[in-house]
Amino acid sequence: MDSRTRSMIALASVVLIGMTGFGVFLPIFPFLSLELGATPTATTITMGAYSLGQLIASPPSGPPITRVGAKSTSIV
């Protein structure tokens, strides 16, 4: 297996793990928020804001992780 294939497998694994974590949380969140008294609109906005924040923060976080290391940036 060449290095390009290994890199693609590693990248796909990271994305899979990240999306699995979000996928576990996503179905439970509406019921939990409604139980806490939030409106359906507030629940939808909160879920959208989380996704938007992740979309905005992911690309700029790549270079520091590469430069410093994943373990060091996880602590921050």
C-alpha distance (Angstrom), angle and dihedral (degrees) to the residues before:
residue distance angle dihedral
M1 . . .
D2 3.79 . .
S3 3.80 125.5 .
R4 3.81 93.8 -104.2
T5 3.80 91.7 57.2
R6 3.80 91.7 46.8
S7 3.81 90.3 50.1
M8 3.79 91.7 50.8
I9 3.80 91.5 48.9
A10 3.81 90.5 49.7
L11 3.80 91.8 48.7
A12 3.79 92.6 47.4
S13 3.81 90.1 49.1
V14 3.80 92.4 52.7
V15 3.80 92.0 48.9
L16 3.81 91.0 46.9
I17 3.80 92.5 52.0
G18 3.81 92.3 46.8
M19 3.78 94.0 48.6
T20 3.80 91.4 45.5
G21 3.79 89.7 56.3
F22 3.78 90.9 50.6
G23 3.81 91.0 43.7
V24 3.79 91.8 55.5
F25 3.80 91.9 50.8
L26 3.80 98.4 41.2
P27 3.84 101.0 69.1
I28 3.81 93.2 47.3
F29 3.81 97.8 46.2
P30 3.85 99.8 75.8
F31 3.80 92.9 51.7
L32 3.78 92.6 45.9
S33 3.80 94.0 48.3
L34 3.81 93.3 47.2
E35 3.79 89.5 49.9
L36 3.80 88.3 54.0
G37 3.81 90.8 52.6
A38 3.79 102.5 -100.3
T39 3.79 119.6 145.6
P40 3.80 120.1 -117.7
T41 3.81 89.0 -111.7
A42 3.81 92.5 53.9
T43 3.79 89.9 47.8
T44 3.80 91.8 52.0
I45 3.81 92.8 47.1
T46 3.81 91.0 49.2
M47 3.80 92.9 50.8
G48 3.80 91.1 46.9
A49 3.80 92.3 47.7
Y50 3.80 90.7 53.1
S51 3.79 91.5 51.6
L52 3.80 92.6 45.3
G53 3.80 91.7 49.0
Q54 3.77 91.0 51.0
L55 3.80 90.6 48.7
I56 3.81 92.2 51.0
A57 3.83 97.0 42.1
S58 3.80 99.9 44.6
P59 3.84 101.6 70.7
P60 3.84 97.0 47.9
S61 3.81 91.4 47.5
G62 3.81 93.0 62.6
P63 3.83 100.9 78.2
P64 3.84 95.7 48.9
I65 3.78 90.3 49.0
T66 3.79 90.3 51.3
R67 3.81 93.4 45.8
V68 3.82 100.7 42.1
G69 3.79 102.5 23.9
A70 3.77 134.5 -105.5
K71 3.79 95.8 -96.8
S72 3.82 93.8 54.5
T73 3.80 94.2 47.4
S74 3.81 92.0 48.3
I75 3.80 89.3 62.5
V76 3.81 91.5 57.0
